[in-house]
Amino acid sequence: MVLGFDPWLITPQQYKSFYKTLSPQDIQFLGIENPIDGLWKDQPSPPQSFAQPHTLEFTGESSTDKRQKIAGQFKGVNRLLITSLDSIAWLFNHELRSLQEKREEIR
C-alpha cells in the first residue's frame, strides 16, 4: 500500500513515528502536494475553531464529490492522509467557528 501525505503538514518526528509504526506493515510513504490547495482556490486564513456541518445549498458540492475528485488525482495511492484542519473541514463540508463564538453559543 502507498500512503500519500503532504510533507509540509507533519513534523519530522511525526513522519518518523508513522514510518516506524506502518513500514513493518509494508506501507510505503509518498510525499505529495496538498490536493485541497489545488482545488480550493479561495481558501481563507487558517482558523482556530470547532467544526459545524454545512448544507449542500451552502457548499454547492457534496463531500463525496470532492473526495472522488481528489481520488482521481492520485492513481496508485491507496490512502491519503490529510492533516490540515481547514482542508478537512472543506472536504467534509464543515464550517470552522472560533472557540470564542462556540463559548458564547453555549452560554
C-alpha positions as CSV (number, residue, x, y, z in Angstrom):
1,M,0.0,0.0,0.0
2,V,1.1,3.6,-0.7
3,L,0.2,6.3,1.8
4,G,0.2,9.8,0.2
5,F,0.8,12.8,2.6
6,D,1.7,16.5,2.4
7,P,5.2,16.8,3.9
8,W,4.5,20.4,4.9
9,L,1.8,19.4,7.3
10,I,3.6,16.9,9.5
11,T,6.7,17.3,11.6
12,P,9.8,15.1,11.1
13,Q,9.1,13.5,14.4
14,Q,5.5,12.6,13.2
15,Y,7.0,11.2,10.0
16,K,9.4,9.0,11.9
17,S,6.6,7.8,14.2
18,F,4.3,6.9,11.2
19,Y,7.2,5.2,9.4
20,K,8.2,3.2,12.5
21,T,4.6,2.1,13.0
22,L,3.5,1.4,9.4
23,S,6.5,0.4,7.4
24,P,6.6,-3.1,9.0
25,Q,3.1,-3.5,7.6
26,D,4.5,-2.9,4.1
27,I,3.1,0.6,3.8
28,Q,5.1,3.0,1.7
29,F,5.0,6.8,2.1
30,L,4.7,9.2,-0.8
31,G,5.1,12.9,-0.2
32,I,2.7,14.8,-2.4
33,E,1.4,18.4,-2.8
34,N,-1.7,19.1,-0.8
35,P,-4.6,18.2,-3.2
36,I,-7.0,20.5,-1.4
37,D,-4.9,23.6,-2.1
38,G,-5.1,22.9,-5.8
39,L,-8.9,22.6,-5.8
40,W,-9.9,25.2,-3.2
41,K,-8.8,28.5,-4.8
42,D,-10.4,30.9,-2.4
43,Q,-9.3,29.5,1.0
44,P,-9.5,31.7,4.0
45,S,-6.7,32.0,6.5
46,P,-6.4,29.0,8.9
47,P,-9.0,29.5,11.7
48,Q,-8.9,28.4,15.4
49,S,-12.3,26.7,15.8
50,F,-14.9,23.9,16.0
51,A,-16.4,22.2,13.0
52,Q,-20.1,22.6,12.1
53,P,-21.7,20.9,9.1
54,H,-22.8,23.0,6.1
55,T,-25.7,22.1,3.9
56,L,-25.3,21.3,0.2
57,E,-27.2,24.5,-0.6
58,F,-24.3,26.4,1.0
59,T,-21.3,24.3,-0.2
60,G,-22.5,23.7,-3.7
61,E,-20.8,20.3,-3.9
62,S,-21.1,17.2,-1.8
63,S,-18.2,15.8,0.3
64,T,-18.4,12.6,-1.7
65,D,-17.9,14.5,-5.0
66,K,-14.9,16.4,-3.5
67,R,-13.3,13.1,-2.3
68,Q,-13.9,11.5,-5.7
69,K,-12.1,14.4,-7.4
70,I,-9.1,14.0,-5.1
71,A,-9.0,10.3,-5.5
72,G,-8.9,10.8,-9.3
73,Q,-5.7,12.8,-9.0
74,F,-3.8,10.0,-7.2
75,K,-3.8,6.8,-9.2
76,G,-1.7,4.2,-7.4
77,V,-2.2,5.8,-3.9
78,N,-4.3,3.6,-1.7
79,R,-4.8,6.0,1.2
80,L,-4.3,9.8,1.6
81,L,-3.6,11.4,4.9
82,I,-4.9,15.0,5.2
83,T,-4.0,16.7,8.5
84,S,-4.8,20.4,7.9
85,L,-8.0,21.1,9.8
86,D,-9.2,23.8,7.3
87,S,-8.7,21.3,4.4
88,I,-10.5,18.6,6.3
89,A,-13.4,20.9,7.1
90,W,-13.7,22.0,3.4
91,L,-13.5,18.4,2.2
92,F,-16.3,17.2,4.6
93,N,-18.4,20.4,4.2
94,H,-17.9,21.7,7.8
95,E,-17.8,25.2,9.0
96,L,-15.0,26.2,11.4
97,R,-16.0,28.5,14.1
98,S,-13.8,30.3,16.6
99,L,-13.6,29.0,20.1
100,Q,-14.9,32.3,21.4
101,E,-18.0,32.0,19.2
102,K,-18.6,28.5,20.4
103,R,-18.3,29.6,24.0
104,E,-20.8,32.4,23.5
105,E,-23.2,29.9,21.8
106,I,-23.0,27.5,24.8
107,R,-23.8,30.3,27.3
